Amino acid sequence: MDPIASLFDHVLDLPNALAKRRLDSLVGLDAIKAHLLKQATVLLNPNHLEAWSERHHGKVLPVVTRVRQRPPLVILAGDVGTGKTTLAETFADPLSRRDSIQVRVMRLSLRSRGKGSAGEMTDRLSMAFELVREKARIMPAVILIIDEADALAQSRELEAMHHEDRAGVNALIRGIDSLVSSGLPVLTVMCTNRLEALDPAVRRRAAELFVLERPGEPQRRELLRASLNGAGISDEQIAQLAALTGPRNGDGYGYTYSDLTDRLLPSAVLAAYPDRALSFELVREQIATIEPTKPFASDTES
């Protein structure tokens, strides 16, 4: 079996038209997108930072060396449906277009845990990192995505943690460290719903931590306006729909991005198809039947 297929759920090359559309759909995250792109630029190609220092200071400042020595690791944390995986898979699309380079995105599969045999998780993770390094030796840049990272990088401080899981976390940390020593253009992006469950050594290695929140009313309004453009729904009606997709019945949470893009809007379209036009009333009817996804409950919560 192809080792890449057995260890990675998804492999994507940027630039990619679909990736651009997915990234553009994440409204309200412009600040995080820009900061993440800047981090990727200097972590994947430190020469950019050196050129900046030379241009503005006439030399490479000592602090630039310290920035270059950071592990190429970024953590995206947040509740379910806030766009972490979509952002991780697509944020480098503007970088690939700006610098005219191909960026390989590789999303690690939870199959890399193996089936519990002695040493299996360690061997599979070591192989995965070697495959990533192989690609980085022949490509301008590689993004390694570790989704549901708490399943692979769970804190070793847990007393009930199985020996194989503990060894797997050790292998994961060694893999991340190997990317630093190799000097290859690889950026690792971890996504997690349970930031507190990540091993402290993994969190300490992160060059940056971004926490994604559910869209507020302005973000929901912008997403609905962009998606329903041309459907004859007024700005005032869009504002009403945005308010209706917020917290309800005393709950402190509203719709997630995926609630809007993967549940509400498709349901509205299918309710209209094939005999009716999409309308404010029809979308409002769907909102009444679709509850927002409940926030992820950590194992540490009561």
C-alpha positions as CSV (number, residue, x, y, z in Angstrom):
1,M,0.0,0.0,0.0
2,D,1.1,3.5,-0.8
3,P,2.7,4.8,2.5
4,I,1.4,8.3,1.9
5,A,-2.2,7.0,1.4
6,S,-1.9,5.0,4.6
7,L,-0.6,7.8,6.7
8,F,-2.2,11.0,5.3
9,D,-5.9,11.7,4.8
10,H,-5.5,14.5,2.4
11,V,-2.8,15.8,0.1
12,L,-3.3,19.1,-1.7
13,D,-1.1,21.3,-3.9
14,L,-1.4,25.1,-3.7
15,P,-2.3,27.3,-5.4
16,N,-5.7,25.8,-5.8
17,A,-8.9,27.5,-6.9
18,L,-11.1,25.5,-4.5
19,A,-8.7,26.2,-1.6
20,K,-9.0,30.0,-2.4
21,R,-12.8,29.8,-2.3
22,R,-12.7,27.9,1.0
23,L,-10.3,30.5,2.5
24,D,-12.4,33.4,1.3
25,S,-15.5,31.8,2.9
26,L,-13.9,32.3,6.4
27,V,-15.1,35.8,6.9
28,G,-14.2,37.7,10.1
29,L,-10.8,36.0,10.4
30,D,-8.7,38.5,8.4
31,A,-6.4,39.3,11.3
32,I,-5.7,35.7,12.0
33,K,-5.2,34.9,8.3
34,A,-2.7,37.8,7.9
35,H,-0.8,36.9,11.0
36,L,-0.7,33.2,10.1
37,L,0.5,34.1,6.6
38,K,3.3,36.2,8.1
39,Q,4.3,33.4,10.4
40,A,4.4,30.9,7.5
41,T,6.4,33.3,5.4
42,V,9.3,33.7,7.9
43,L,9.1,30.1,9.2
44,L,9.2,28.5,5.7
45,N,11.7,30.9,4.3
46,P,13.8,32.8,6.9
47,N,15.6,34.6,4.1
48,H,12.6,36.9,4.0
49,L,13.3,38.0,7.6
50,E,17.0,38.5,6.9
51,A,16.2,40.7,3.9
52,W,13.8,42.7,6.1
53,S,16.6,43.2,8.7
54,E,19.1,44.2,6.1
55,R,16.7,46.7,4.5
56,H,15.7,48.4,7.7
57,H,18.7,48.0,9.9
58,G,21.6,47.5,7.5
59,K,22.5,44.2,9.0
60,V,21.0,40.9,10.2
61,L,20.0,41.6,13.8
62,P,20.8,39.0,16.5
63,V,17.1,38.7,17.3
64,V,16.5,37.4,13.7
65,T,18.6,34.3,14.6
66,R,16.4,33.7,17.6
67,V,13.3,33.9,15.5
68,R,14.8,31.5,13.0
69,Q,15.5,28.9,15.7
70,R,11.8,28.6,16.7
71,P,10.2,25.2,15.9
72,P,8.1,25.6,12.7
73,L,4.9,24.8,14.6
74,V,1.6,26.7,14.8
75,I,-1.4,25.6,16.9
76,L,-5.0,26.5,15.9
77,A,-7.3,26.0,18.8
78,G,-11.1,26.5,19.1
79,D,-14.5,25.0,19.3
80,V,-15.9,22.6,16.7
81,G,-16.9,24.2,13.5
82,T,-14.9,27.4,13.8
83,G,-12.9,26.8,10.7
84,K,-9.6,25.4,12.1
85,T,-9.1,22.7,9.5
86,T,-10.2,24.8,6.6
87,L,-7.9,27.6,7.6
88,A,-5.0,25.1,8.1
89,E,-5.5,23.6,4.6
90,T,-5.9,26.9,2.7
91,F,-4.1,29.8,4.5
92,A,-0.9,29.3,2.4
93,D,-2.8,29.7,-0.9
94,P,-2.0,33.5,-1.0
95,L,1.6,32.7,-0.2
96,S,1.9,30.3,-3.1
97,R,0.4,32.9,-5.4
98,R,2.4,35.8,-4.1
99,D,5.8,33.9,-4.3
100,S,4.9,31.8,-7.4
101,I,5.7,28.6,-5.6
102,Q,4.0,25.2,-5.2
103,V,3.0,24.4,-1.6
104,R,2.2,20.8,-0.7
105,V,-0.4,20.4,2.1
106,M,-0.3,17.0,3.8
107,R,-2.9,16.2,6.5
108,L,-1.8,13.4,8.9
109,S,-4.3,10.7,9.4
110,L,-5.3,9.4,12.8
111,R,-4.5,6.0,11.3
112,S,-0.9,7.0,12.1
113,R,-1.8,5.9,15.7
114,G,-1.8,2.3,14.5
115,K,-3.8,-0.4,16.2
116,G,-2.0,-0.5,19.5
117,S,0.8,-2.9,18.7
118,A,4.1,-2.3,20.5
119,G,6.1,0.4,18.8
120,E,3.5,0.7,16.0
121,M,2.5,4.3,16.7
122,T,6.2,5.4,17.0
123,D,7.1,3.7,13.8
124,R,4.2,5.1,11.8
125,L,4.8,8.7,13.1
126,S,8.5,8.4,12.3
127,M,7.7,7.3,8.8
128,A,5.2,10.1,8.4
129,F,7.8,12.7,9.3
130,E,10.3,11.1,7.0
131,L,7.8,11.3,4.1
132,V,7.2,15.0,4.8
133,R,11.0,15.6,4.9
134,E,11.3,13.8,1.6
135,K,8.7,16.0,-0.1
136,A,10.3,19.1,1.4
137,R,13.7,18.2,-0.2
138,I,12.2,18.5,-3.6
139,M,9.4,21.1,-3.1
140,P,9.5,24.8,-2.2
141,A,7.3,24.4,0.9
142,V,5.3,21.8,2.8
143,I,2.5,22.3,5.3
144,L,2.0,19.3,7.6
145,I,-1.4,19.4,9.3
146,I,-2.1,17.4,12.4
147,D,-5.9,17.6,12.9
148,E,-7.5,16.5,16.2
149,A,-4.0,17.0,17.6
150,D,-5.0,16.1,21.1
151,A,-5.5,12.5,19.9
152,L,-1.8,12.3,19.0
153,A,-0.2,14.8,21.3
154,Q,-2.2,14.1,24.5
155,S,-0.4,15.2,27.7
156,R,2.0,12.7,29.1
157,E,1.2,14.0,32.5
158,L,-2.0,11.9,32.6
159,E,-1.5,9.0,35.0
160,A,-3.8,6.7,33.0
161,M,-2.0,7.3,29.7
162,H,-1.0,4.0,28.0
163,H,2.7,3.4,27.4
164,E,2.3,3.2,23.6
165,D,0.5,6.6,23.6
166,R,3.3,8.1,25.7
167,A,5.9,6.7,23.3
168,G,3.9,8.1,20.4
169,V,3.9,11.6,21.8
170,N,7.7,11.3,22.2
171,A,7.9,10.3,18.5
172,L,5.8,13.3,17.5
173,I,8.0,15.7,19.5
174,R,11.1,14.2,17.9
175,G,9.5,14.6,14.5
176,I,8.8,18.3,15.1
177,D,12.3,18.8,16.4
178,S,13.7,17.1,13.3
179,L,12.1,19.7,11.2
180,V,14.1,22.4,13.0
181,S,17.5,20.6,12.6
182,S,16.8,19.7,9.0
183,G,16.3,23.3,8.0
184,L,13.7,22.2,5.4
185,P,10.8,24.4,4.4
186,V,8.1,22.6,6.5
187,L,5.5,24.2,8.7
188,T,3.5,22.0,11.1
189,V,0.0,23.2,11.9
190,M,-1.9,21.5,14.8
191,C,-5.6,21.8,15.1
192,T,-7.4,21.0,18.4
193,N,-10.7,21.4,20.2
194,R,-8.9,20.7,23.5
195,L,-6.0,22.9,23.9
196,E,-5.6,22.0,27.6
197,A,-5.2,18.4,26.6
198,L,-2.0,18.9,24.5
199,D,1.3,17.9,26.0
200,P,3.0,20.9,27.6
201,A,6.2,20.2,25.6
202,V,4.2,20.5,22.4
203,R,2.6,23.7,23.5
204,R,6.0,25.2,24.5
205,R,7.4,24.4,21.0
206,A,4.6,26.4,19.2
207,A,5.9,29.5,17.5
208,E,2.3,30.9,17.6
209,L,-1.1,29.9,19.1
210,F,-4.3,31.1,17.5
211,V,-7.6,30.7,19.1
212,L,-10.6,30.7,16.7
213,E,-14.0,31.8,18.1
214,R,-17.5,31.2,16.7
215,P,-18.5,34.0,14.3
216,G,-20.1,37.0,16.0
217,E,-23.1,38.8,14.5
218,P,-21.0,40.9,12.1
219,Q,-19.2,37.8,10.7
220,R,-22.5,35.9,10.4
221,R,-24.0,38.9,8.6
222,E,-21.1,39.1,6.1
223,L,-21.1,35.4,5.4
224,L,-24.9,35.3,4.8
225,R,-24.7,38.5,2.6
226,A,-22.0,37.0,0.5
227,S,-23.6,33.6,0.2
228,L,-27.1,34.9,-0.6
229,N,-26.1,37.7,-3.0
230,G,-28.5,37.8,-5.9
231,A,-31.3,36.0,-4.0
232,G,-33.4,39.1,-3.6
233,I,-32.9,39.2,0.2
234,S,-32.4,42.8,1.5
235,D,-29.7,43.9,3.9
236,E,-32.2,44.4,6.6
237,Q,-33.4,40.8,6.2
238,I,-29.8,39.6,6.1
239,A,-29.3,41.4,9.5
240,Q,-32.4,39.6,10.9
241,L,-31.1,36.2,9.7
242,A,-27.7,37.0,11.3
243,A,-29.4,37.8,14.6
244,L,-31.5,34.6,14.4
245,T,-28.4,32.5,14.0
246,G,-26.9,33.9,17.3
247,P,-27.5,32.5,20.8
248,R,-31.1,31.4,21.4
249,N,-33.2,30.1,24.2
250,G,-30.8,31.3,26.9
251,D,-27.9,29.4,25.3
252,G,-24.6,31.3,25.2
253,Y,-23.6,30.1,21.8
254,G,-24.8,30.7,18.2
255,Y,-24.1,29.0,14.9
256,T,-20.6,27.9,14.0
257,Y,-19.1,28.6,10.5
258,S,-19.9,25.0,9.5
259,D,-23.4,25.3,10.9
260,L,-23.9,28.2,8.4
261,T,-22.0,26.8,5.4
262,D,-22.6,23.1,5.7
263,R,-26.0,22.9,7.3
264,L,-28.2,26.0,7.1
265,L,-27.4,27.3,3.6
266,P,-27.5,23.9,1.9
267,S,-30.8,23.1,3.7
268,A,-32.3,26.3,2.5
269,V,-31.2,25.7,-1.1
270,L,-32.6,22.1,-1.1
271,A,-35.8,23.3,0.5
272,A,-36.3,25.7,-2.4
273,Y,-35.2,23.3,-5.1
274,P,-36.7,22.7,-7.6
275,D,-40.0,24.6,-7.5
276,R,-39.4,27.7,-5.4
277,A,-37.0,30.6,-5.3
278,L,-34.7,31.1,-2.3
279,S,-36.2,33.7,0.0
280,F,-35.9,35.3,3.4
281,E,-38.9,33.4,4.7
282,L,-37.5,30.1,3.5
283,V,-34.1,30.7,5.2
284,R,-35.8,31.8,8.4
285,E,-37.8,28.6,8.4
286,Q,-34.7,26.5,8.2
287,I,-33.1,28.4,11.0
288,A,-36.1,27.5,13.2
289,T,-35.3,23.8,12.6
290,I,-31.5,23.8,12.8
291,E,-30.0,24.1,16.3
292,P,-26.5,25.4,16.6
293,T,-23.8,22.8,17.4
294,K,-23.2,22.5,21.1
295,P,-19.7,23.6,22.3
296,F,-17.2,20.9,22.6
297,A,-17.2,19.6,26.2
298,S,-13.7,18.8,27.5
299,D,-13.1,15.7,29.5
300,T,-11.9,17.9,32.3
301,E,-15.2,19.7,32.5
302,S,-18.0,18.5,34.7
